[in-house]
Amino acid sequence: MLVGVLLASAGYGATFLFSMHVRAIGGTDINTGVTLAGAALGTFVGVSLTGWLAHHVGAARMAALAALCVGAGVVSFALIETVSRFDVLPGFLVGFGWGAFCLAAPMALAERTSDADRGLWFLRFATVQMTGIGGTPALAAFAIRFWRMPLGGVLYVIGGLCVVAALMLEIFGRLAPHARALHGQPAQDAPPAGPASGHWLRNFGAIVRTRAVYPIVIIALGGCVFSGLMTFQMSLVQGTEAKAGTFFSVYTITVVATRWLLSRLVIKMRAETATKVLLAMMVLGSAAMFVVPYHVLFQSAAAVLLGTGYGLAYPIVQLQAVNDSVAAHRRAALTWFVAAYFVGAFGFPAVGGWVLVHSGRGALLALIAACGLAALALAVLRDRRRIPTLSANA
């Protein structure tokens, strides 16, 4: 399972190389944004259909099919040699696959773990997933620079890794014994109701009336900061002595190290305090990028701050989204949380690319920092809204 997650996550990490490929074929960062906008649309479709599809084919097999879809999108993008309106299609494939994977893979893991050890396995899952996401562009930059591999060849390799991931996930589904399902019923390969089922779109009005709306919007803004700094890193350091591969490497190492070493400490803190501290670190990380032209070490500082702040804030904010919602709507809240993240992660580059091309590097960094500050402000507002949710009584 973990090997499959690692390799499938490489496909999502490949999206941070799309900007380089677009420039190589004569496009601009606006074209990159259009491609990732297609990915944003694809994630909505993938998230919406995952519960129903997993019910029919099984969560593990659904995760395997999603990994294949991500790989197909990456390879399709590598095959593009000229900029056109059809660039949105590979992005849609990647988005559809990754959206489905981010629901189906945890669902398959939850089916096969007990309540006692599920938290440990989910921590391992998140750590391995982030290793694949951040490590892929770092290794790709190394291969391109030192091994002289063409970018297209790197993307083909990543697509192949997604095929291997699908195979590993299918084997996992066949061999791993089932524990109890999420609802306390004997687990089948397909759960009775996946996270995306239960008319999550229609539950939005009920979720908005609780504090769960704050973490949902916060993660969308956090996704903007994350995708903005990762997707446009090569453009942001152009003309300086900094290398994009350094940012990717330091970020990945920081996320993995902090999740292993600091997660217990963060869990013991009050969630409200931890969220605000970590979001403030994320804001400082985006601010540090302003100073990179003056000294290259600020790029590493930005990567460490982003990796620590965003990397640790994500699971805490996710827990808030679930706990702040009515018990009957928790699955819908979790699905909205995932969808909101993808809006930021895939949707922001469409806006960011336009800003970068028309207004320059400083304006893009200002927009990224503004998103971080807005997320921090919402965390403060959430703590001041003391309207009780019904989850405690449901």
C-alpha positions, 0 to 999 in steps of 0.5 A: 500500500505504502509503495503504491501511495509513494509512486502514485504521489509521484504523478501529482508531484509531476504537475510542478514540472508542467510549467517547465514543459510549457515554456519548453514548447513555447508557452507561458505560465498562463498556459500552465494555469489553463492546464491546471485549471483543467486539473481542478475541474477533474478533481471535482469530478473524481471526488464526486464519483469516487464513493459510487465507483468504489462501492461497485469496484472496491476502494483498493481497485478504485485507488489503482484505477485512479493511479493509472489515470494520473499516469495517463495524464502525465504521459499525455502532457509529455506528448504535447509538442505545441501549445493548444486549447487541448492542453486542458485534457491531460490536466483533467486526467491528472486531476480526476485521478488524483481527486479519486485517489485521495479519497479511495486510497485512505478509504481502502486503508481504513477498511483494513485497519482497526480503530487502535492502529488506524491513526498510526497507519494514516500518519505513515500514509500522509508522510509517504504521500508527501514524500512522493509529492515533494521528492519527485520534482526534486529528483526530476531536477537532479536527473535533468541537471546532472544526468541530462535527461530530457524533461519528456523522458522524466515525465514518461518515467513518472507515468510508468511509476504510476502504472507500478503504483496501480499494480501494487494497489491492486495486489494490496486489495487482493492480499490484505485482510479486511478489518471492520468497516467504518460503520462497524459492519463486516468490511467488503472490498467496497464500503457501504458508503464512501466519503464522497457519497451521501449527497455531499453537495446538498449538505453544503448549506448545513456545513456552512452554518457550523464552524466547519466552513472555516477550515474548509476555506482555510485549506483552500487558501493554504493550497493556493500558497502551496501550489503557488510556491511549488508550481512557479518556483522555477519562474520565481528563482529565475535570474537568481543563484537559487535552484528550484530543485533545492526548494523541492528537496528542502521542502520534502525533507522538512515535511517528512522530518517534522511529521515524524518528529513533531507530530506528537508535540503538535497533537498535544498542543491546543489545536487552535494555537497550533493552527495559528502558529503553523499558518503564521510560519506558512506566511513567513515562508512566502514572505522569505521568497521576496528576499531570495534575489538578495541571498540564496539562503532565504529560499531554503528558509522559505522551504523550511517554513512552508514545509513545517507550517503547511505540512503540519497544519494540513492534518490539524485543519482537516481534523477541525473540519470533521470535528466542527461539523454535525456528526451526520455531515462529517463525511460530507465535510471531509469531502468538501475539505478535499475539494476545497484543497484542490480548488486552491492547489489546481485552481490558483495557478490559473490566476497566478500564471496570469499575474506572473506574466502581466504583473511580475514576480513581486505581484505573484508573491504578494498574492501568495502572501495575501492568501496566507494572511487570509487563512491566518485571519480565518483561523482567528475568526474561527476561534472567536465564533463560539457557536456550538456545533451539534456534533457533540450531541448527535 
